Amino acid sequence: MKKLLLYTATSALATSIFVSCLHDDDDPAPSSATNRAPVITQGASMNVPVFGTLTTLTLSATDADNNALSWSVTTQPSTGVVTVNPTSGNMTTVTLRTSATLVTMVSAVVRVSDTSLHDTITLNFAPSSTVNVGNNLIAAEVVHVPILASNTTAAITVSATNSMANLNWSVMTQPSTGMVTLSATTGNMTTVNYMFAAPLTTAQMAIIRATSGSLSTDTVRINFQPVRPLTQVIAYGATSQVTVRWTTPSF
């Protein structure tokens, strides 16, 4: 309520009037709240190793004002197509699909928005034979390693970054055929060596674990997949010639 104070001074020549306008208790106070932009948890950029033609990863974001968030792809890679699903919420799955295996790095930009403000992350997809393991964040949970039918060995390098402690590596699960060994059991990198007596006829799996004491533990599953290259065999008969072609089988 606006208050008017009237004071009259009794003097011979003048009357003084004092007026004081105070805050109107009936009017709401002006709001000082300011909308804040959402923040992508994984940062401004992220390197993503690519194995094959399908790559997925999870992104998450926080909003200090608890606003509803939406996800979108603002820049597509030069090779392949990136999608996000779902397109709303605090978390989304990013998928890169390519028609062929990548030979060079490609990048995409994903944005999260609260309708008025936004944050973006640049995803660098690079062809790799290396599995990157972070602190409870595995870049590739499953890796497929093709093995030619004529081979009896295979190897893949697994690396990790951990700023808090040295890493220890171990084999959690051995394949049912053959044996997996590690070139190193400590450090930020190890090579997974797979040896078997006869050519594989079925897919084999091994699980590798990286730990940094009690701080974090990460695992990656490696699928060793037998494949046959395209081969031509010519069988000669008395009066005919037969051509047989083999392609990569499905196991």
C-alpha positions in Angstrom: 0.0 0.0 0.0 1.4 3.4 -0.9 1.7 5.6 2.1 1.3 9.4 2.1 2.6 11.3 5.1 1.3 14.8 5.5 3.0 17.1 8.1 2.0 20.7 8.7 4.3 23.0 10.5 2.6 25.8 12.3 4.5 28.9 11.5 3.5 32.3 10.6 4.4 32.3 6.9 4.8 28.7 5.6 3.4 25.2 5.7 5.7 22.3 5.0 4.4 19.1 3.3 6.4 15.9 3.3 5.5 13.1 1.0 7.1 9.6 1.2 6.4 6.9 -1.4 7.3 3.6 0.0 7.2 0.1 -1.6 3.8 -1.1 -2.5 3.2 -4.2 -0.5 0.5 -5.3 -3.0 2.8 -5.4 -6.0 5.1 -8.4 -6.4 8.9 -7.8 -6.3 10.7 -8.0 -9.6 12.2 -11.4 -10.4 16.0 -11.7 -10.6 15.9 -15.3 -11.9 18.0 -15.9 -15.0 17.8 -19.0 -17.2 21.0 -21.0 -17.4 22.2 -23.1 -20.3 22.2 -26.9 -20.1 25.6 -28.6 -19.8 26.6 -31.9 -21.6 28.3 -34.1 -19.1 30.8 -35.5 -21.6 32.3 -32.0 -22.3 32.8 -30.1 -25.5 34.3 -32.9 -27.6 34.7 -36.6 -27.4 36.8 -39.2 -29.4 34.8 -42.2 -30.4 36.6 -45.4 -31.8 34.7 -47.0 -34.6 34.6 -50.8 -35.1 32.6 -51.9 -38.2 29.6 -50.0 -39.6 27.5 -49.4 -36.5 28.7 -47.3 -33.5 26.6 -46.2 -30.5 27.3 -44.1 -27.4 25.4 -42.4 -24.6 25.3 -38.7 -23.9 23.8 -37.0 -20.8 23.1 -33.5 -19.8 22.1 -31.5 -16.7 20.1 -28.3 -16.4 20.4 -26.2 -13.3 16.9 -24.8 -13.8 15.3 -28.3 -14.4 14.1 -27.3 -17.8 12.9 -29.9 -20.3 15.8 -30.8 -22.7 15.8 -31.7 -26.3 18.5 -33.3 -28.4 19.4 -32.8 -32.1 22.2 -33.4 -34.6 23.3 -30.0 -36.0 26.2 -31.2 -38.1 26.3 -34.6 -39.9 29.6 -36.4 -40.6 30.9 -36.5 -44.2 30.5 -40.2 -44.2 27.5 -42.0 -42.6 24.5 -40.7 -40.7 24.2 -39.8 -37.0 20.9 -40.0 -35.2 19.8 -39.4 -31.5 17.2 -41.4 -29.7 15.3 -40.3 -27.7 15.2 -36.6 -28.8 14.0 -35.4 -25.4 15.2 -35.9 -21.8 18.4 -35.7 -19.9 20.0 -38.7 -21.8 20.2 -39.9 -25.3 21.8 -42.6 -27.4 23.9 -41.4 -30.4 24.2 -43.9 -33.3 26.5 -43.6 -36.3 25.7 -45.8 -39.3 28.0 -46.2 -42.2 27.7 -48.3 -45.4 31.3 -49.3 -45.1 34.1 -49.4 -42.6 35.6 -45.9 -41.9 39.0 -45.2 -43.3 39.4 -41.6 -42.0 38.0 -39.7 -39.0 34.7 -38.0 -39.4 33.0 -35.6 -37.0 29.4 -34.7 -36.0 28.0 -32.1 -33.7 25.1 -32.9 -31.2 23.2 -30.2 -29.4 21.1 -30.2 -26.3 18.7 -27.3 -25.8 16.2 -26.0 -23.2 14.4 -24.0 -26.0 16.3 -20.8 -25.4 19.8 -21.9 -24.5 21.9 -24.8 -25.6 25.2 -26.7 -25.3 27.0 -28.7 -28.0 29.5 -31.5 -28.2 31.7 -32.5 -31.2 32.0 -36.3 -31.7 35.1 -37.4 -33.5 34.5 -40.9 -35.0 37.8 -42.6 -35.9 38.5 -46.1 -37.3 40.5 -47.9 -34.7 41.7 -51.3 -33.5 42.0 -49.9 -30.0 39.4 -50.1 -27.3 39.3 -47.0 -25.1 38.3 -47.7 -21.5 37.7 -44.7 -19.2 36.5 -44.2 -15.6 33.3 -46.2 -15.7 32.7 -45.0 -19.2 33.5 -47.6 -21.9 33.7 -46.2 -25.4 33.0 -49.6 -26.9 31.3 -52.2 -24.7 31.5 -54.9 -27.4 34.2 -55.2 -30.1 34.1 -57.6 -33.0 37.4 -59.0 -34.2 37.3 -60.8 -37.5 39.5 -63.9 -37.8 40.2 -65.5 -41.1 39.4 -69.2 -41.2 43.1 -70.0 -41.9 44.4 -68.1 -38.9 45.0 -69.5 -35.4 46.0 -66.2 -33.7 44.5 -62.8 -33.2 45.4 -59.6 -31.3 43.8 -56.3 -30.4 45.2 -53.4 -28.3 43.2 -52.1 -25.4 44.0 -48.7 -23.9 42.7 -46.6 -21.1 43.2 -43.2 -19.4 43.0 -42.7 -15.7 44.4 -39.7 -13.9 43.9 -41.0 -10.4 45.7 -44.3 -10.3 47.6 -46.9 -12.3 45.5 -49.4 -14.1 45.5 -53.2 -13.6 44.4 -55.5 -16.4 42.9 -59.0 -16.1 40.9 -61.5 -18.2 37.5 -62.0 -16.6 36.2 -64.5 -19.0 38.2 -66.9 -21.3 36.8 -68.1 -24.6 35.5 -71.7 -24.7 38.1 -72.5 -27.4 41.7 -71.4 -27.1 43.2 -69.0 -24.5 43.5 -65.2 -24.2 46.6 -63.7 -22.6 47.6 -60.1 -21.9 50.9 -58.5 -22.9 50.8 -56.3 -19.7 48.8 -56.5 -16.5 49.5 -52.9 -15.4 49.7 -49.5 -17.2 47.4 -47.7 -19.5 47.7 -50.1 -22.4 47.7 -53.9 -23.0 47.5 -56.2 -26.0 45.0 -59.0 -25.9 46.5 -62.0 -27.6 44.2 -64.9 -28.6 45.6 -68.3 -29.6 43.8 -71.4 -30.6 44.9 -74.8 -32.0 42.5 -75.1 -35.0 40.7 -72.6 -37.2 37.6 -71.3 -35.6 34.2 -72.4 -36.7 32.1 -70.5 -34.1 32.4 -67.1 -32.6 34.3 -66.9 -29.3 34.1 -64.3 -26.5 36.5 -62.9 -23.9 35.9 -60.2 -21.3 38.8 -57.9 -20.3 38.7 -55.8 -17.2 40.6 -52.6 -16.2 40.6 -51.5 -12.6 42.2 -48.7 -10.7 42.1 -50.0 -7.1 38.7 -49.4 -5.6 38.1 -46.3 -7.6 36.6 -47.7 -10.8 36.3 -50.8 -12.9 35.6 -51.1 -16.6 35.1 -54.1 -18.8 35.0 -54.7 -22.6 33.7 -57.8 -24.3 35.7 -58.9 -27.3 34.0 -61.2 -29.9 36.3 -63.1 -32.1 34.4 -63.8 -35.3 35.5 -66.4 -37.8 35.1 -65.2 -41.4 36.0 -66.6 -44.8 37.3 -64.4 -47.5 35.7 -64.5 -50.9 37.4 -67.5 -52.6 37.0 -69.2 -55.9 37.5 -73.0 -56.2 37.4 -74.6 -59.7 36.7 -78.3 -59.8 37.5 -79.9 -63.2 35.4 -82.8 -64.3 35.4 -84.9 -67.5 33.0 -82.7 -69.4 32.2 -79.7 -67.1 33.7 -77.0 -64.9 32.0 -76.0 -61.6 32.8 -72.7 -59.9 32.0 -72.3 -56.1 32.2 -69.1 -54.2 32.2 -68.7 -50.4 31.3 -65.5 -48.6 31.4 -64.5 -45.0 29.1 -66.8 -43.1 26.7 -65.8 -40.3 27.5 -67.4 -36.9 
